[in-house]
Amino acid sequence: MTDTVAARPVDPFDAHALNAAQGLDPVDPAFRHVLRISALFNMLPIAIGATLLDMFVVREMDGPYGLLSVLAWLLALLAITAFPARRAQRWGFKIGEGQLRVARGWLFRTDTIVPFVRVQHIDVGQGPIERWFGLSHLVVHTSGTHNSTVTLPGLRADLAAAMREEIRRHIQTDFA
């Protein structure tokens, strides 16, 4: 009698299981902090603007004063605390076999495979928030028009540079 292990289906809403089942590496955990700070910079002006609108317009119209402010600040709190961690979990990548694979998304999952022979040039970028956490993003420009730029954020700076060099070596050997 042989023991066979039945493969369990992967839950499409479990990002860790999905990335592990597909053999993808996760982005650096510090990436969620980068997303959190970016969300703070984006949501804070919106929440302040909604509060000012509530104070000066809704109050003058004898509307439901305070409702707009509470909703804006709750949305900002949710966008800053919960969404960045979920977004960071939804990124995965794999480099090897002459290609770079980048998967992202939850409801609308995008799985992009970039063959190294189609790569035109590679950038490693780093914004001020990424620099603060020692992270970078890899940008791969390919030939073609649709999806000709693939960005992989949330990489340690040394890993992004190593990936750029790995892709560059493949490009040189393919055309040498």
C-alpha positions in Angstrom: 0.0 0.0 0.0 1.5 3.3 -1.0 0.9 6.6 0.7 -0.1 9.4 -1.5 -0.4 12.9 -0.3 -3.3 14.7 -2.0 -2.4 18.2 -3.0 -4.7 20.6 -1.2 -6.0 23.5 -3.3 -4.4 26.8 -2.6 -6.7 29.5 -1.1 -6.7 32.3 -3.6 -7.1 34.9 -0.8 -4.1 33.6 1.2 -1.2 35.5 -0.3 1.5 33.6 1.7 0.1 30.2 0.6 -0.3 31.3 -3.0 3.2 32.7 -3.3 4.7 29.7 -1.5 2.8 27.3 -3.8 4.1 29.1 -6.8 7.6 29.2 -5.5 7.8 32.9 -5.2 10.0 34.9 -2.8 8.3 37.6 -0.7 9.4 41.2 -0.7 11.2 42.5 2.4 9.0 42.8 5.4 10.1 46.5 5.9 8.2 47.3 2.7 5.0 47.4 4.6 6.5 50.3 6.7 7.3 52.1 3.4 3.8 51.7 2.3 2.4 52.8 5.7 4.4 56.0 5.6 3.4 56.7 2.0 -0.2 56.1 2.9 0.2 58.6 5.8 1.5 61.3 3.5 -1.3 60.6 1.0 -4.2 60.3 3.5 -3.3 63.1 6.0 -4.1 66.0 3.6 -7.3 64.3 2.5 -8.4 63.9 6.2 -7.5 67.4 7.1 -9.3 68.7 4.0 -12.4 66.8 4.9 -12.3 68.1 8.4 -11.9 71.7 7.1 -14.8 71.1 4.7 -16.8 69.7 7.5 -16.0 72.7 9.8 -16.6 75.5 7.3 -19.1 74.2 4.8 -21.2 71.5 6.4 -21.6 73.4 9.6 -22.8 76.5 7.7 -25.4 74.4 5.8 -26.7 73.0 9.0 -25.8 69.5 7.8 -24.6 66.5 9.9 -21.6 68.2 11.4 -18.8 65.9 12.3 -19.8 62.9 10.1 -17.5 63.8 7.2 -14.6 64.3 9.6 -15.1 61.0 11.4 -15.5 59.1 8.1 -12.4 60.7 6.6 -10.2 60.0 9.7 -11.5 56.4 9.9 -10.7 55.8 6.3 -7.2 57.4 6.8 -6.6 55.1 9.8 -7.7 52.0 7.9 -5.5 53.0 4.9 -2.5 53.6 7.1 -2.7 50.6 9.4 -4.4 47.7 7.6 -3.9 48.1 3.8 -0.1 48.5 3.6 0.5 45.1 5.3 -2.0 43.4 3.0 -0.5 45.1 -0.1 3.1 44.0 0.9 1.9 40.4 1.4 0.6 40.3 -2.1 3.9 40.8 -3.9 6.1 37.9 -4.9 9.0 37.4 -7.3 11.4 34.8 -8.6 14.5 35.3 -10.7 16.1 32.5 -12.6 15.9 30.3 -15.7 16.5 33.3 -18.0 13.5 35.2 -16.7 12.1 37.4 -13.9 8.6 36.6 -12.6 6.7 39.2 -10.6 3.2 38.5 -9.1 1.1 41.0 -7.3 -2.5 41.7 -6.4 -5.3 40.1 -4.4 -8.6 40.5 -6.2 -7.0 41.1 -9.6 -3.8 39.1 -9.5 -1.2 40.0 -12.1 1.6 37.5 -12.8 4.2 38.9 -15.1 7.1 37.0 -16.6 9.9 39.0 -18.2 12.3 36.9 -20.4 15.8 38.4 -20.1 16.2 38.5 -23.9 13.5 41.1 -24.0 15.1 43.4 -21.5 16.2 46.8 -22.9 17.6 48.3 -19.7 17.4 48.0 -15.9 17.1 50.6 -13.2 17.4 50.4 -9.4 15.7 53.2 -7.8 15.3 54.4 -4.2 13.0 57.1 -2.8 13.7 58.8 0.5 11.3 56.5 2.5 12.8 53.4 0.9 16.3 54.7 1.6 15.4 55.2 5.3 14.5 51.5 5.5 17.4 50.3 3.3 15.1 49.2 0.4 15.1 49.8 -3.3 12.9 49.0 -6.3 14.0 47.3 -9.5 12.6 48.6 -12.8 12.9 46.4 -15.8 12.3 48.0 -19.2 11.4 45.6 -22.0 10.8 45.9 -25.7 7.2 46.3 -26.7 4.5 48.7 -25.6 2.1 46.9 -23.4 3.5 46.3 -19.9 6.9 47.3 -21.2 8.0 48.5 -17.7 7.9 46.0 -14.8 8.6 47.4 -11.3 9.4 45.3 -8.3 9.4 47.3 -5.1 10.4 46.2 -1.6 13.8 44.8 -2.2 16.8 45.2 0.0 19.2 47.5 -1.7 21.9 44.9 -2.1 19.4 42.3 -3.5 18.1 44.8 -6.0 21.7 45.6 -7.2 22.5 41.8 -7.3 19.3 41.2 -9.4 20.2 44.0 -11.8 23.7 42.5 -12.3 22.3 39.0 -12.8 19.9 40.3 -15.5 22.7 42.4 -17.0 25.0 39.3 -17.2 22.2 37.4 -19.0 21.7 40.2 -21.5 25.5 40.3 -22.2 25.7 36.5 -22.8 22.6 36.4 -24.9 24.0 39.0 -27.3 27.7 38.3 -27.1 
